[in-house]
Amino acid sequence: MRKIKQFDGKRHVYDTQKSTELETRSFGEFGDPAGYEETLYQTRQGLYFVAGKGGEESPYAAGEDVRPLSADEAAAWQA
């Protein structure tokens, strides 16, 4: 998945194919409409983002998406 998002006042490209996967979390069971999966990535430039996908009642109901994170947010996400 490749998305362009605004973060810290700049546009950045977030590409799951060209970034390093750090950790994955799953919420709910397979087929659960509220279930979803998120994966934390780090870009070659050192930026962090979460890529997610899920059921129709999940935070990703509109489809796959990415959410940029600061280094502190990424550390908290992994804790």
Backbone atoms as SQL, in Angstrom:
CREATE TABLE atoms (id INTEGER PRIMARY KEY, chain TEXT, resi INTEGER, resn TEXT, atom TEXT, x REAL, y REAL, z REAL);
INSERT INTO atoms VALUES
  (1, 'A', 1, 'MET', 'N', 0.854, -1.162, 0.000),
  (2, 'A', 1, 'MET', 'CA', 0.000, 0.000, 0.000),
  (3, 'A', 1, 'MET', 'C', 0.904, 1.230, 0.000),
  (4, 'A', 2, 'ARG', 'N', 0.522, 2.207, -0.772),
  (5, 'A', 2, 'ARG', 'CA', 1.276, 3.454, -0.877),
  (6, 'A', 2, 'ARG', 'C', 0.300, 4.609, -0.741),
  (7, 'A', 3, 'LYS', 'N', 0.579, 5.494, 0.233),
  (8, 'A', 3, 'LYS', 'CA', -0.290, 6.657, 0.467),
  (9, 'A', 3, 'LYS', 'C', 0.582, 7.879, 0.698),
  (10, 'A', 4, 'ILE', 'N', 0.056, 9.028, 0.318),
  (11, 'A', 4, 'ILE', 'CA', 0.704, 10.308, 0.597),
  (12, 'A', 4, 'ILE', 'C', -0.125, 11.003, 1.662),
  (13, 'A', 5, 'LYS', 'N', 0.539, 11.372, 2.756),
  (14, 'A', 5, 'LYS', 'CA', -0.142, 12.010, 3.884),
  (15, 'A', 5, 'LYS', 'C', 0.655, 13.223, 4.352),
  (16, 'A', 6, 'GLN', 'N', -0.059, 14.153, 4.935),
  (17, 'A', 6, 'GLN', 'CA', 0.526, 15.343, 5.534),
  (18, 'A', 6, 'GLN', 'C', 0.917, 15.012, 6.972),
  (19, 'A', 7, 'PHE', 'N', 2.158, 15.355, 7.376),
  (20, 'A', 7, 'PHE', 'CA', 2.605, 15.153, 8.754),
  (21, 'A', 7, 'PHE', 'C', 3.636, 16.216, 9.088),
  (22, 'A', 8, 'ASP', 'N', 3.454, 16.877, 10.202),
  (23, 'A', 8, 'ASP', 'CA', 4.342, 17.971, 10.631),
  (24, 'A', 8, 'ASP', 'C', 4.494, 19.046, 9.556),
  (25, 'A', 9, 'GLY', 'N', 3.394, 19.332, 8.861),
  (26, 'A', 9, 'GLY', 'CA', 3.394, 20.392, 7.867),
  (27, 'A', 9, 'GLY', 'C', 4.016, 20.032, 6.530),
  (28, 'A', 10, 'LYS', 'N', 4.385, 18.771, 6.329),
  (29, 'A', 10, 'LYS', 'CA', 4.995, 18.343, 5.071),
  (30, 'A', 10, 'LYS', 'C', 4.273, 17.117, 4.538),
  (31, 'A', 11, 'ARG', 'N', 4.307, 16.981, 3.213),
  (32, 'A', 11, 'ARG', 'CA', 3.744, 15.788, 2.582),
  (33, 'A', 11, 'ARG', 'C', 4.814, 14.712, 2.528),
  (34, 'A', 12, 'HIS', 'N', 4.430, 13.481, 2.894),
  (35, 'A', 12, 'HIS', 'CA', 5.351, 12.352, 2.882),
  (36, 'A', 12, 'HIS', 'C', 4.688, 11.172, 2.187),
  (37, 'A', 13, 'VAL', 'N', 5.515, 10.328, 1.593),
  (38, 'A', 13, 'VAL', 'CA', 5.041, 9.089, 0.984),
  (39, 'A', 13, 'VAL', 'C', 5.254, 7.973, 1.999),
  (40, 'A', 14, 'TYR', 'N', 4.195, 7.228, 2.269),
  (41, 'A', 14, 'TYR', 'CA', 4.242, 6.081, 3.176),
  (42, 'A', 14, 'TYR', 'C', 3.952, 4.841, 2.346),
  (43, 'A', 15, 'ASP', 'N', 4.952, 3.977, 2.185),
  (44, 'A', 15, 'ASP', 'CA', 4.859, 2.817, 1.303),
  (45, 'A', 15, 'ASP', 'C', 5.222, 1.557, 2.087),
  (46, 'A', 16, 'THR', 'N', 4.270, 0.665, 2.249),
  (47, 'A', 16, 'THR', 'CA', 4.524, -0.549, 3.022),
  (48, 'A', 16, 'THR', 'C', 5.529, -1.473, 2.333),
  (49, 'A', 17, 'GLN', 'N', 5.651, -1.391, 1.017),
  (50, 'A', 17, 'GLN', 'CA', 6.585, -2.248, 0.280),
  (51, 'A', 17, 'GLN', 'C', 8.037, -1.811, 0.440),
  (52, 'A', 18, 'LYS', 'N', 8.254, -0.509, 0.706),
  (53, 'A', 18, 'LYS', 'CA', 9.611, 0.024, 0.786),
  (54, 'A', 18, 'LYS', 'C', 10.023, 0.390, 2.209),
  (55, 'A', 19, 'SER', 'N', 9.189, 0.066, 3.183),
  (56, 'A', 19, 'SER', 'CA', 9.467, 0.394, 4.578),
  (57, 'A', 19, 'SER', 'C', 9.714, -0.884, 5.374),
  (58, 'A', 20, 'THR', 'N', 10.304, -0.714, 6.547),
  (59, 'A', 20, 'THR', 'CA', 10.607, -1.847, 7.417),
  (60, 'A', 20, 'THR', 'C', 9.439, -2.114, 8.360),
  (61, 'A', 21, 'GLU', 'N', 8.944, -3.338, 8.355),
  (62, 'A', 21, 'GLU', 'CA', 7.861, -3.732, 9.249),
  (63, 'A', 21, 'GLU', 'C', 8.440, -3.971, 10.639),
  (64, 'A', 22, 'LEU', 'N', 7.858, -3.306, 11.649),
  (65, 'A', 22, 'LEU', 'CA', 8.359, -3.419, 13.009),
  (66, 'A', 22, 'LEU', 'C', 7.510, -4.323, 13.899),
  (67, 'A', 23, 'GLU', 'N', 6.191, -4.217, 13.808),
  (68, 'A', 23, 'GLU', 'CA', 5.312, -5.006, 14.675),
  (69, 'A', 23, 'GLU', 'C', 3.899, -5.008, 14.107),
  (70, 'A', 24, 'THR', 'N', 3.176, -6.104, 14.332),
  (71, 'A', 24, 'THR', 'CA', 1.785, -6.220, 13.892),
  (72, 'A', 24, 'THR', 'C', 0.913, -6.595, 15.075),
  (73, 'A', 25, 'ARG', 'N', -0.279, -5.993, 15.118),
  (74, 'A', 25, 'ARG', 'CA', -1.271, -6.304, 16.144),
  (75, 'A', 25, 'ARG', 'C', -2.603, -6.614, 15.477),
  (76, 'A', 26, 'SER', 'N', -3.314, -7.576, 16.044),
  (77, 'A', 26, 'SER', 'CA', -4.654, -7.916, 15.564),
  (78, 'A', 26, 'SER', 'C', -5.653, -7.703, 16.687),
  (79, 'A', 27, 'PHE', 'N', -6.819, -7.199, 16.333),
  (80, 'A', 27, 'PHE', 'CA', -7.890, -6.948, 17.286),
  (81, 'A', 27, 'PHE', 'C', -9.138, -7.656, 16.787),
  (82, 'A', 28, 'GLY', 'N', -9.670, -8.600, 17.578),
  (83, 'A', 28, 'GLY', 'CA', -10.853, -9.347, 17.178),
  (84, 'A', 28, 'GLY', 'C', -10.489, -10.612, 16.436),
  (85, 'A', 29, 'GLU', 'N', -11.505, -11.360, 16.073),
  (86, 'A', 29, 'GLU', 'CA', -11.359, -12.632, 15.358),
  (87, 'A', 29, 'GLU', 'C', -11.572, -12.416, 13.864),
  (88, 'A', 30, 'PHE', 'N', -11.064, -13.344, 13.058),
  (89, 'A', 30, 'PHE', 'CA', -11.278, -13.284, 11.618),
  (90, 'A', 30, 'PHE', 'C', -12.782, -13.283, 11.355),
  (91, 'A', 31, 'GLY', 'N', -13.234, -12.401, 10.518),
  (92, 'A', 31, 'GLY', 'CA', -14.648, -12.286, 10.178),
  (93, 'A', 31, 'GLY', 'C', -15.435, -11.367, 11.085),
  (94, 'A', 32, 'ASP', 'N', -14.826, -10.907, 12.185),
  (95, 'A', 32, 'ASP', 'CA', -15.471, -9.968, 13.108),
  (96, 'A', 32, 'ASP', 'C', -15.594, -8.619, 12.409),
  (97, 'A', 33, 'PRO', 'N', -16.793, -8.069, 12.254),
  (98, 'A', 33, 'PRO', 'CA', -16.948, -6.790, 11.553),
  (99, 'A', 33, 'PRO', 'C', -16.239, -5.634, 12.254),
  (100, 'A', 34, 'ALA', 'N', -15.983, -5.761, 13.554),
  (101, 'A', 34, 'ALA', 'CA', -15.274, -4.711, 14.280),
  (102, 'A', 34, 'ALA', 'C', -13.774, -5.014, 14.385),
  (103, 'A', 35, 'GLY', 'N', -13.338, -6.172, 13.899),
  (104, 'A', 35, 'GLY', 'CA', -11.938, -6.561, 13.981),
  (105, 'A', 35, 'GLY', 'C', -11.072, -5.828, 12.978),
  (106, 'A', 36, 'TYR', 'N', -9.799, -5.685, 13.344),
  (107, 'A', 36, 'TYR', 'CA', -8.850, -5.041, 12.434),
  (108, 'A', 36, 'TYR', 'C', -7.432, -5.447, 12.772),
  (109, 'A', 37, 'GLU', 'N', -6.523, -5.144, 11.856),
  (110, 'A', 37, 'GLU', 'CA', -5.106, -5.432, 12.021),
  (111, 'A', 37, 'GLU', 'C', -4.323, -4.169, 11.706),
  (112, 'A', 38, 'GLU', 'N', -3.317, -3.901, 12.519),
  (113, 'A', 38, 'GLU', 'CA', -2.444, -2.746, 12.294),
  (114, 'A', 38, 'GLU', 'C', -0.994, -3.215, 12.302),
  (115, 'A', 39, 'THR', 'N', -0.192, -2.604, 11.441),
  (116, 'A', 39, 'THR', 'CA', 1.229, -2.902, 11.381),
  (117, 'A', 39, 'THR', 'C', 2.005, -1.593, 11.450),
  (118, 'A', 40, 'LEU', 'N', 2.997, -1.562, 12.334),
  (119, 'A', 40, 'LEU', 'CA', 3.863, -0.402, 12.487),
  (120, 'A', 40, 'LEU', 'C', 5.042, -0.548, 11.533),
  (121, 'A', 41, 'TYR', 'N', 5.341, 0.513, 10.795),
  (122, 'A', 41, 'TYR', 'CA', 6.452, 0.543, 9.839),
  (123, 'A', 41, 'TYR', 'C', 7.349, 1.733, 10.114),
  (124, 'A', 42, 'GLN', 'N', 8.598, 1.622, 9.635),
  (125, 'A', 42, 'GLN', 'CA', 9.517, 2.756, 9.636),
  (126, 'A', 42, 'GLN', 'C', 10.047, 2.919, 8.212),
  (127, 'A', 43, 'THR', 'N', 9.987, 4.152, 7.707),
  (128, 'A', 43, 'THR', 'CA', 10.460, 4.437, 6.353),
  (129, 'A', 43, 'THR', 'C', 11.988, 4.528, 6.332),
  (130, 'A', 44, 'ARG', 'N', 12.551, 4.558, 5.161),
  (131, 'A', 44, 'ARG', 'CA', 14.008, 4.719, 5.005),
  (132, 'A', 44, 'ARG', 'C', 14.482, 6.060, 5.562),
  (133, 'A', 45, 'GLN', 'N', 13.582, 7.038, 5.595),
  (134, 'A', 45, 'GLN', 'CA', 13.909, 8.360, 6.124),
  (135, 'A', 45, 'GLN', 'C', 13.747, 8.434, 7.640),
  (136, 'A', 46, 'GLY', 'N', 13.326, 7.335, 8.263),
  (137, 'A', 46, 'GLY', 'CA', 13.181, 7.290, 9.709),
  (138, 'A', 46, 'GLY', 'C', 11.813, 7.682, 10.233),
  (139, 'A', 47, 'LEU', 'N', 10.846, 7.885, 9.332),
  (140, 'A', 47, 'LEU', 'CA', 9.489, 8.228, 9.755),
  (141, 'A', 47, 'LEU', 'C', 8.732, 6.957, 10.123),
  (142, 'A', 48, 'TYR', 'N', 7.771, 7.094, 11.022),
  (143, 'A', 48, 'TYR', 'CA', 6.956, 5.963, 11.452),
  (144, 'A', 48, 'TYR', 'C', 5.524, 6.129, 10.970),
  (145, 'A', 49, 'PHE', 'N', 4.882, 4.984, 10.700),
  (146, 'A', 49, 'PHE', 'CA', 3.456, 5.008, 10.364),
  (147, 'A', 49, 'PHE', 'C', 2.842, 3.653, 10.660),
  (148, 'A', 50, 'VAL', 'N', 1.523, 3.670, 10.865),
  (149, 'A', 50, 'VAL', 'CA', 0.753, 2.455, 11.069),
  (150, 'A', 50, 'VAL', 'C', -0.127, 2.264, 9.839),
  (151, 'A', 51, 'ALA', 'N', -0.085, 1.073, 9.274),
  (152, 'A', 51, 'ALA', 'CA', -0.971, 0.710, 8.168),
  (153, 'A', 51, 'ALA', 'C', -2.009, -0.253, 8.724),
  (154, 'A', 52, 'GLY', 'N', -3.276, -0.013, 8.410),
  (155, 'A', 52, 'GLY', 'CA', -4.327, -0.855, 8.962),
  (156, 'A', 52, 'GLY', 'C', -5.384, -1.225, 7.945),
  (157, 'A', 53, 'LYS', 'N', -6.081, -2.311, 8.268),
  (158, 'A', 53, 'LYS', 'CA', -7.225, -2.758, 7.477),
  (159, 'A', 53, 'LYS', 'C', -8.146, -3.517, 8.419),
  (160, 'A', 54, 'GLY', 'N', -9.427, -3.500, 8.094),
  (161, 'A', 54, 'GLY', 'CA', -10.344, -4.175, 8.996),
  (162, 'A', 54, 'GLY', 'C', -11.751, -4.308, 8.459),
  (163, 'A', 55, 'GLY', 'N', -12.620, -4.765, 9.357),
  (164, 'A', 55, 'GLY', 'CA', -14.016, -5.004, 9.023),
  (165, 'A', 55, 'GLY', 'C', -14.814, -3.721, 8.911),
  (166, 'A', 56, 'GLU', 'N', -16.064, -3.876, 8.508),
  (167, 'A', 56, 'GLU', 'CA', -16.929, -2.726, 8.231),
  (168, 'A', 56, 'GLU', 'C', -17.279, -1.901, 9.471),
  (169, 'A', 57, 'GLU', 'N', -17.082, -2.431, 10.669),
  (170, 'A', 57, 'GLU', 'CA', -17.354, -1.683, 11.899),
  (171, 'A', 57, 'GLU', 'C', -16.064, -1.295, 12.630),
  (172, 'A', 58, 'SER', 'N', -14.937, -1.451, 11.983),
  (173, 'A', 58, 'SER', 'CA', -13.633, -1.149, 12.578),
  (174, 'A', 58, 'SER', 'C', -13.225, 0.290, 12.274),
  (175, 'A', 59, 'PRO', 'N', -12.123, 0.754, 12.879),
  (176, 'A', 59, 'PRO', 'CA', -11.614, 2.088, 12.536),
  (177, 'A', 59, 'PRO', 'C', -11.197, 2.201, 11.066),
  (178, 'A', 60, 'TYR', 'N', -11.066, 1.066, 10.390),
  (179, 'A', 60, 'TYR', 'CA', -10.658, 1.050, 8.986),
  (180, 'A', 60, 'TYR', 'C', -11.812, 0.648, 8.070),
  (181, 'A', 61, 'ALA', 'N', -13.026, 0.978, 8.461),
  (182, 'A', 61, 'ALA', 'CA', -14.214, 0.599, 7.700),
  (183, 'A', 61, 'ALA', 'C', -14.186, 1.128, 6.268),
  (184, 'A', 62, 'ALA', 'N', -13.522, 2.260, 6.061),
  (185, 'A', 62, 'ALA', 'CA', -13.458, 2.849, 4.720),
  (186, 'A', 62, 'ALA', 'C', -12.426, 2.152, 3.836),
  (187, 'A', 63, 'GLY', 'N', -11.729, 1.154, 4.372),
  (188, 'A', 63, 'GLY', 'CA', -10.701, 0.447, 3.611),
  (189, 'A', 63, 'GLY', 'C', -9.346, 0.594, 4.262),
  (190, 'A', 64, 'GLU', 'N', -8.329, 0.169, 3.575),
  (191, 'A', 64, 'GLU', 'CA', -6.969, 0.273, 4.096),
  (192, 'A', 64, 'GLU', 'C', -6.562, 1.743, 4.207),
  (193, 'A', 65, 'ASP', 'N', -5.761, 2.040, 5.231),
  (194, 'A', 65, 'ASP', 'CA', -5.283, 3.412, 5.397),
  (195, 'A', 65, 'ASP', 'C', -3.985, 3.392, 6.192),
  (196, 'A', 66, 'VAL', 'N', -3.271, 4.508, 6.161),
  (197, 'A', 66, 'VAL', 'CA', -2.067, 4.683, 6.965),
  (198, 'A', 66, 'VAL', 'C', -2.249, 5.892, 7.878),
  (199, 'A', 67, 'ARG', 'N', -1.558, 5.843, 9.014),
  (200, 'A', 67, 'ARG', 'CA', -1.609, 6.937, 9.978),
  (201, 'A', 67, 'ARG', 'C', -0.177, 7.251, 10.393),
  (202, 'A', 68, 'PRO', 'N', 0.340, 8.430, 10.038),
  (203, 'A', 68, 'PRO', 'CA', 1.686, 8.814, 10.450),
  (204, 'A', 68, 'PRO', 'C', 1.779, 8.951, 11.972),
  (205, 'A', 69, 'LEU', 'N', 2.950, 8.602, 12.527),
  (206, 'A', 69, 'LEU', 'CA', 3.202, 8.711, 13.958),
  (207, 'A', 69, 'LEU', 'C', 4.522, 9.410, 14.207),
  (208, 'A', 70, 'SER', 'N', 4.613, 10.108, 15.329),
  (209, 'A', 70, 'SER', 'CA', 5.901, 10.660, 15.763),
  (210, 'A', 70, 'SER', 'C', 6.715, 9.507, 16.358),
  (211, 'A', 71, 'ALA', 'N', 8.001, 9.738, 16.616),
  (212, 'A', 71, 'ALA', 'CA', 8.844, 8.708, 17.228),
  (213, 'A', 71, 'ALA', 'C', 8.306, 8.335, 18.604),
  (214, 'A', 72, 'ASP', 'N', 7.819, 9.314, 19.371),
  (215, 'A', 72, 'ASP', 'CA', 7.255, 9.036, 20.695),
  (216, 'A', 72, 'ASP', 'C', 5.976, 8.201, 20.585),
  (217, 'A', 73, 'GLU', 'N', 5.130, 8.526, 19.616),
  (218, 'A', 73, 'GLU', 'CA', 3.894, 7.758, 19.414),
  (219, 'A', 73, 'GLU', 'C', 4.210, 6.326, 18.994),
  (220, 'A', 74, 'ALA', 'N', 5.234, 6.150, 18.146),
  (221, 'A', 74, 'ALA', 'CA', 5.627, 4.812, 17.710),
  (222, 'A', 74, 'ALA', 'C', 6.153, 3.995, 18.888),
  (223, 'A', 75, 'ALA', 'N', 6.927, 4.629, 19.767),
  (224, 'A', 75, 'ALA', 'CA', 7.436, 3.932, 20.958),
  (225, 'A', 75, 'ALA', 'C', 6.284, 3.528, 21.871),
  (226, 'A', 76, 'ALA', 'N', 5.316, 4.412, 22.054),
  (227, 'A', 76, 'ALA', 'CA', 4.157, 4.102, 22.882),
  (228, 'A', 76, 'ALA', 'C', 3.314, 2.996, 22.252),
  (229, 'A', 77, 'TRP', 'N', 3.217, 2.991, 20.927),
  (230, 'A', 77, 'TRP', 'CA', 2.441, 1.968, 20.214),
  (231, 'A', 77, 'TRP', 'C', 3.050, 0.589, 20.460),
  (232, 'A', 78, 'GLN', 'N', 4.374, 0.514, 20.544),
  (233, 'A', 78, 'GLN', 'CA', 5.053, -0.748, 20.750),
  (234, 'A', 78, 'GLN', 'C', 5.041, -1.194, 22.203),
  (235, 'A', 79, 'ALA', 'N', 4.761, -0.304, 23.122),
  (236, 'A', 79, 'ALA', 'CA', 4.820, -0.648, 24.554),
  (237, 'A', 79, 'ALA', 'C', 3.660, -1.499, 24.978);
